[in-house]
Amino acid sequence: MNGALRTGLAEAGMTRAELARRVDVAVKTVDRWLADPERAPHPETRTRVAEVLGVNADSLWPQAVRSTLKLGADREIVATYPFRNLCPTSVWAGLLDGAKKRIVMAGYTSYFLWQDHPRIADRLKAKAAAGCEIRFLLGDPDSMMTRDREELEGVPLTVGTRIRITLDQLAKMGPTPGVQARFSDSPAHLSQSVFIFDDQLLFTPHIGDGLGHESPLLHLRRLEDDGLYDRFAQHVEVLWGRGRPVPDVSGGA
């Protein structure tokens, strides 16, 4: 029996069903975790369970931690997914809700955010009101680079249309101090998307003529100076510094 997990539930005053609901799994899955201390969930789910219970994930599944111990730069890799849409929405939601200082959405369109996360605009406004800095770095819907990408993809919902959906959603948020948006004209932005949530980020390198959800995704957590996290975060800072303000978005002008 996983005594540490059972103790964590008791000390948090939480039932198995409530934990299952909070981390988006079945109650039977929690039962299996409790019955077998060597049956550990996915690393991201372990982190989520620990956050919900207010304990350290290493203490709940020490055997799993020992068996997957990483050394060097790759220890910043939390998880990998061969397709972006295989990353659970609960991971995105957990990162979004957990961010306190900054959120950076540096996808070329970021269109999927509004589709996959209902009421995200209200959540972002609440984050900004609490002092979180929020940035959107987008492609220019009218640029030649966008039109070239549209021709390559050849889908009805064009790149420009997807960008305009994000712009429309940002405009609907109204004047929101702390929310900024810029256009990027860099091919380096088109070829890779980075989404930053304080000391964690999600990175997608766009492959061939596929859409964003068809490309791989890496989940990174900052653990050292000049590590993988820092390299991608610095990349975004450079693109942001070269960007152009998006009209009608608070902080963009």
Disulfide bonds with the S-S distance in Angstrom:
none
